[in-house]
Amino acid sequence: MKFGSLRSVALVAAAQLLLVLAGCSTIDAARGGPGQRLDPWEKWNRKVFNFNEDVDRTVLKPVATGYTEVVPQSLRRGVSNFFSNFADAWSAINNIAQGKISTGLEDATRVGANTLFGLGGILDVASEMGLDRHYEDFGQTLGRYGIGAGAYVVLPILGPSTVRDAAALPVDRLASPPAFFNGTGTVIGLTTLQIINTRAGLLGATRVIDDIALDKYTFVRDAYLQRRRSLIFDGDAPDAPAPVDGSASDAASAVGTNLAAPAPASAPSTSASASARSASAPSASASAP
């Protein structure tokens, strides 16, 4: 009887060990994925990522949760539409700068329709008219003209980015809603509202990522880089060249290439980062080739 019990315990322990080893191997495989080639500062980035997660967990997520419980969904949608109207205007400029004239004019038409007939952008009448949104930012425009993404970097509060997209953020900031209003109180109020409203819209996404990601940092990084690259090439990105080997020198050299593009606050930056980024750019984020 004792022997049978010991045997059962041993089998359970062995099964648990196999699960742990399988999990570790999955994480190691992910860490060695394509995104790691653009992440030479991973050790530092992880520290900033953890800081952002702490800020989100203790401040942004509770506030956003309370916001969704108090503010009706129809009103939250109107707030999102208002900020998106500014993003559409900036997208029109970037589309035209990239030579996509018809797409840029369609975005400009969206802005005109929503501003005139949608109470200043609170109602999205343009979508009901069949005018689709085409998000573009200055980082995507730089990528469109061949400027490589550079190294992946996690910015405090703002979250996932690349060297190129981080450099483009100040320009995107000039097209964000707070830049068009005077008065410190108004600017702070708009910025705060945009951050909280954006974070509220990501509550469901963050729950999914928390449930499925073994290594959340790697998941967010790779999803962000893939999303940004897709945006740069309008969903038709060429295959990225594979590295010759996994050596540190290859990883360092890949940083300066065009292998990946950044993504909009809409990619799973999920947390303080995506929300804060929305306040520093007209919409979600930027792209790169």
N, C-alpha and C positions, 0 to 999 in steps of 0.2 A: 504494500500500500504506500509506504513511504517512498519506495523507488518510483512508483507511478507518479506520485505528486511531484517529486524532484524532476522527473522527466518532463512533465507538463510545464513546470516553471522554466526549465531550460529551453523548451521549444518556444514559449512565449517571449522569453528574453532574446532568443535568436531572431525571431520575427521582428521584434522592435528594433534590434540592431540593424537588420537589413533595411528597414524603412528609413532609419536615420542616415545610413550610408547612401541609400538611393537619393534621399533629399539633398545630401551634401554634394553628390555627384551632379545632380541637376543644377544646383547653384553654381558649382564650379564651371559647368558647361556654359551657363548663361554669362558668367563673368568673363569667359573667354570668347564671347560672341563678337560680332562686327562692331558693336558700340564701344567695346573696350579699346579698339584701335584709335578712337578719337577722344579717349579719356585718360590722358597721361597724368592728370592731377586727381585721380580717383580718391586717393586717401583724404585729401583736403575737401574734395567735393562731397564725400560722404559725411564729413563733419558738418558742413553747411546744410546738407540735406536733413540731417538729424535735427539741427537747430530749427529749420523751417517746419519740420514735423511737430516739434515741441510747441512752437508758436501756434501752429494750426490747432493742435489738440487742446491747448489751454485757453486760447483766445478766439480764433476765427471760427472754428467749428461750432462751439457753443453759441456764439453770437448768431451765426448763420442759421443754426437750428431754431433758435428763438425767433428769428426773423421770419422763417417759413411758417411758424406756428401762429404768428400775429398778423402778418401781411397776407391778404388773399392772393391766390395764384394769378388772378387776372391783373392785379395791380403790379405784381412782380414781373409779369410778362410785359407790361407797359414800360416799366423801368428798363428792362433788357432791350426792348425795341428802341427806346430813346438813345441809349448808348450805342446800340448797333447802327443807328442812323449816321452817327459820326464815323464809325468804322467803315460804312459803305462809301462815304465821301472820300476817305483816305484810300480806300481800295480803288476807287475810280481813278484817282491821281496815279497810283502805282501801276495799275493796269495799263494806262496810257503811256506811262514812262517805260513800260516793258514792251511797248509796241502792240499791245492787245487793245486796239482802238474800240472795236465793237463791244468787247466785254466792259471796257471802261465807260463807254457811253451808256451801257445798260445799268451799270452801278450808279451813274450820275442820274439816270432816269428814276431809279429806285429812290434816291435821296429826294429828288424833286417831288415825286408822288407822295412819299411818306411825310415830307415836311408840309406840303400844301394841304393834303387831304387826310393826313393821319395825325392831326393835332401836334405838329412839330416833331413827328417821329414816334409818338407814343403808340399809335396804331400802325401795324404793318400792312397797309393796303397794297403795297407793291407786290408782295408775295401772292396775294389773292388775284392780282392782275397777271400772274405768271412770270414776273420778273425775278429771276433767281439771284441769290447773293453770291459774290465771288470774292472771298476774303484774300486780300493782298496787303503786305506791309513792306516797309523799306528794306528789311532784311531779305525778303524774297526778291525784291528788285535787285539788290546787290548780287544775290546768288544767280539771278537770271543773266547777269552780265559777266558771269564767270568767277566771281570772288568766292573763294573756298570758305567752307564753314569754319575751319580752324578747330581748335580744341574744344571739347565739350566742357562747360563750366556751369556750376550751380551757384546762382547769385543769392545772397541773403534776402529773404522774403520773396523776391521775384521768381526764384526757382530756376528750372532748366533753361539753358541757353547755350550758345556757342560764342566764340570770340567775335565772329562777324555780326551775329545778331545782337550781342550785347552792345557793340559799337553803334548799331542802328537804333537802339532803344531811345536815345535822346531825340532823334528826329521823329520817331513815332510819337513820342511824348508831346510834340508840338501840335499834333493833330487830335489829341485826346480831349474830351469835353472840358475838363478843368482849365485848359489853356485858353478857352474862349470866354471865360467869365472873369470878372474883376471881384476883388474882395477876398481876403484871406479866409473868412468864414465860409463863403460860398464854395471856394476851391476845396477846402478841407471837407465840407459836407458832401460835395459831389464825389470826391475821391473815396471817402468812406462808404458812401452808398454803393458805388460801383464795385468796390472790393467785397462788401457783404453780399450784394446781389449775385455777383459772380460765384462766390463760394457756395451760396445757397443752391445754385444750379448744379454744383458738382458733388453734392452730398451723396447722391446715388452712385456716381462713378467711383468715388473714393471707397465706398463700402465694398464694391465689387473688387477693386484692386486689393484691398486689405484681405479679402477672402481667398483670392487666387494666387497672389504673388508670394513665392517663397523668399525672394530677395526683392523687396519693393524698390530699392534704389536702382537695381539693374533693369527691372521692368519699366520703370518710368523713363530712365535714360534711353533705352533702346526704342521704346514706343515714341518718345519725343523726336529722336533723330530720324526715325523712319517716316514719321508724319511730316516733319519739316522737309525732308527730301522729296516726298510725294508732292507737297504743295509747290515746291520750286518748279517741278516739271509737270505741274497740272495733272498729277495722277499717272503720268507715263514716264516714270524715271527709268533710265537705263540701268542695267545690272552694274553694281559696284564691283571693281576689280578685287579679287581675293588677295590677301597678303601672301608673299612667298613662304614665310614661316611665321611662327609666333614670337619671334625674338623681340627684345625691347627696342632694338634699333628700328625694326619695321614699324612698331607701334608709334614710335616718335616721328618717323618720317610721314606716316599716314595722317598725322595731325594737320599738316598744311595742305592736304589734298581736298578734292571736291567730293569726298565719298558720301557725305550725308548732309541733309539740310535740316535746320531747326524747325519747330512746329508752333502753331498758335496756341495761346493759353488754353485752347481747346484740347490739345493733346493731353495725355494723362499726366500733367504736372500735378494735378490733383491736390490741392491743399493751399497753404498760405501762398505758395508760389503763383499758382494760376490766378488766384484772386487778385493779388497785388500786381501781377503783370498787367491785368486788364486795366488797372488804373494808370499804368505808365505808358500804355499804348492804346490806340483807339479800340482795339478789340482783344483778341486772345493772345496772339504771339507773332513771331516772325518766322520766315523760312529761309532755307539755304540749299544750294545744290548738293 
